[in-house]
Structure formats: C-alpha cells, structure tokens
Amino acid sequence: GGFCVVFPYQTPTKKYAVRCWHAEVADAKRRTQLIAEAIKASNLPYFVGFEYYEDGIMTSAGKQPIVVMDWVEASPLKKYIAKHLNESDTLNTLAESFKNMVTELHHHHLSHGDLHHGDILVKGDGALILVDYDSMYAPSLQGMKDEIKGLQGYQHEGRWKNNLVTEKADYFSELVIYTSIRALSIAPKLWTQLK
C-alpha cells in the first residue's frame, strides 16, 4: 500500500508477509492493533493470519511496529477474471462467493474500506481472501479518522468527504465489483471494450 512496504519472509516451514510502515498515519499503531483483534474475533475465512508486533523491528529510529501476515498463494481478482473470462459459470460462482463474503462482513459490522481488484485474492478452489487491512472498519475503531480512502475507481465520490471510518465504506465498491463480475459473465467483450 501507500503507507507500508511488504517483505516476504520464509521460515523452514512457512512463508509470511512482513509489513513495515514508511509513512505516518494517525493512530496507525492503535488502529492496527484493533484491526488485528477484530479479524481474530470474527473468525472469518476471508482474512489471512494477521499479527501486530509493537516492537517488531529495530531501525535507526529505534524499535518500530510491524505486522506479520500469512503468505497466500492466490491470484488477484483481476487476473482470475481474465483467466476465466469466457467461463460464465465460473464468473457467476465468483459473483455469488463475493456476495456471500460481503454479507458476512456486514453481519460482523466490518468493512474492508478499500475493496478493489488487487486487495481481493482468489485461491485455486475459488475461495476469496482479503488483504491490505489498513483502511478497515470494525466497531472498536468507531470515531477514528478515515485517512486511507481506497482506490479511486472503486469509491463513491462521497467517500472523499468522509471524516470518520464507517462500516458502510464498502457499499459502493461492493456494487461496482459484483455488478462488473455479473456483467462479464453475460458479455465478456466488455473486458476489452471498457479497459
């Protein structure tokens, strides 16, 4: 993302993604800690393992926090759609999986805050995984500033006026993504016409 850099880290048994901040975001430490707790409490299958470490890495500026996430072998949504562009049934299944995922997020009063083709991954079995949780909303974050607004093409113009994070932040991007997948399942030529 625009505020962090991610490094792959391989142990003898597992691969991880280690995220380090390179830009200042208000309440980043507290926000990330609350997001990690909310993800763990939700127990939803759409999130990767996500652990916050206050004193995670030593730098010239002293100890800095990091986030360690499970590495996921999956395709970004855009790449998955391109691969299955002429498979209507696969795209319809993808659209339903997406709808089920966001319904569960709503049920838990969570929003990703930056739903777009790069932050939604699709595993080989079609399971959806969300990554990049910097702009997430969970009830414990109520009242915090909405500083990371998401990718512009997926956001309603009203999002730029939001001052505080909200569980409704994904509603517009959910409609854009779901409708786009359904449209491509009927008219795959839209992929090249509207690029």
C-alpha positions, -999 to +999 in steps of 0.1 A: +000+000+000+009+037+000+019+036+037+037+003+041+062-019+024+058-057+024+087-082+025+083-119+020+098-139+049+104-177+046+109-200+076+118-236+072+080-245+074+061-214+064+061-182+043+049-149+057+044-113+045+060-087+069+046-052+066+066-022+078+054+014+078+072+040+058+047+068+062+029+083+092-008+076+096-026+090+126-032+063+153-016+037+130-004+015+159-036+016+178-057+012+147-037-019+135-039-035+169-077-031+170-080-044+134-059-075+143-081-081+173-113-077+152-101-100+125-092-127+151-125-123+169-145-126+136-130-159+127-140-154+091-122-174+064-116-143+042-087-129+063-051-141+065-033-146+098-026-111+109-004-104+140+007-069+152+041-066+170+047-033+188+085-037+188+088-057+157+119-044+140+149-023+150+157+007+128+180+037+131+149+055+146+146+028+172+121-001+176+092+001+151+060-019+149+054-045+121+026-067+110+032-103+102+007-120+079+004-154+064+015-156+028-013-166+005-009-184-028-037-169-048-045-148-079-056-112-077-092-108-087-084-091-120-061-119-130-086-146-120-113-130-140-091-126-171-082-163-169-119-174-167-133-146-188-152-170-211-164-193-184-198-179-174-205-204-147-171-197-130-178-160-130-213-165-117-199-186-089-173-159-082-200-133-080-220-154-055-189-160-034-182-123-034-218-115-023-216-141+004-184-127+017-196-091+019-228-103+036-208-120+063-186-088+067-218-068+071-231-093+097-199-087+117-201-049+112-168-050+093-158-032+062-125-036+043-125+001+033-105-005+001-122-033-019-106-035-054-091-060-078-057-060-060-069-065-025-092-094-033-074-127-040-089-159-054-074-192-044-073-222-068-105-236-053-123-203-058-121-192-021-118-154-016-091-138+006-089-102+015-055-085+020-043-050+030-064-041+061-051-005+066-085+011+059-107-014+077-136-006+099-145-026+130-168-013+158-138-008+180-125+018+155-156+039+157-146+076+159-112+072+142-103+093+112-109+079+077-074+087+063-069+059+038-097+063+013-092+034-010-086+032-048-105+059-066-122+040-094-139+018-068-151+046-044-181+068-044-172+104-047-188+110-013-160+089+003-135+117-001-157+138+022-158+112+050-140+123+081-145+091+101-143+054+093-176+037+087-189+002+083-207+014+051-174+024+034-175-007+011-212-004-001-204+014-034-173-007-042-193-039-035-219-029-060-192-020-086-174-053-082-205-075-080-222-059-110-190-060-130-185-097-125-221-104-134-219-082-165-187-100-176-204-134-172-230-123-197-208-101-220-171-110-218-164-085-246-168-057-220-134-067-206-116-052-237-142-026-246-141-008-212-105-013-203 
